[in-house]
Amino acid sequence: MRLIASRFGMFSAMAFAVLQAATLAPGATLYTIRASDNSLLRIDSNALVVSVVGQLGVPFQMGDLAWDSSTNSLFLASGGGASTYLAKVDVATGAASVIGNPNLIGLAGLEFDSSTHTLYATTLGMPGDFFRIDPCTGTASLIGAVTGSFIEGIGSLAYDPHRDRLFGNSEGFTDLYEINRVTAQLTQFYDGGPISRSSVAYDPGLDRIWSIDRSGSLRYYDFNKSPTIPVLNGLGDLEGLALISTVPETGSPQMVAVGISVLAALAGFRRGKSLNARALGASVCDSPLC
């Protein structure tokens, strides 16, 4: 019986290792837009290799990207000039399909909160506003004016599902704020310096917030509040940022599916061993291994 238990314990450990590897192994792709030719770009966050996906096919000057992992949808908010819209972008071709017009002047930041399945947006201004966006129609609902800092608005948004926190970066600075999703109150997380307009996205595999700016620099914030760390330069006139991760978020359908599969395998193994033990009867206990 000890041999059976030992083997079951070994199988449990192996299954846990598989589960851990499946849920924690880093791997992600950043998506951004090169504003000079309205092309969607793909950046491997590990290898830091940049490639062109394709052109949006719609006018775009300023805005942000957001990934909804529950529907595998990449959303685009455009708020520059007369080209104000919410769209879906095909990650295979780069082509954008307009959903609707939120009618928001200065629409800048966009992010999907996977804990509540809510699409949030911000507009620039003194200090700018915070909205919910209907992903099916593009209709905007005002939550409130962002308060707590003298800034020109929140230029981009990033949701951290592990800590359940929504972050935004200030327009024209590397300052990073946590945003209260009920009141739109800002709490400063990182005090940075001036920078050209930038966009942010959270990486669950590496536990960092990526930032990309109009001068073509890719950098990241860590949660030790160290100065932002540059990793790539000379990427062009970039606008908007979203991250598609192979790391399932806590409580996501992918995470639940992996957990159920492992538990089912463990239950099947245990049931089979129990039947074998009963069939063997006393001979198992008479074994020198008992």
Secondary structure by P-SEA (a helix, b strand, c coil): caaaaaaaaaaaaaaaaaaaaacccccbbbbbbccccbbbbbbccccbbbbbcccccccccccbbbbbccccbbbbbbccccccccccccccccbbbbccccccccccbbbbccccccccccccccccccccccccccbbbbccccccccccccccccccccccbbbbbcccccbbbbbcccccbbbbcccccccccbbbbbbccccbbbbbcccccccccccccccccccccccccccbbbbbccccccccaaaaaaaaaaaaaaaaaaaaaaaaaaaacccccccccc
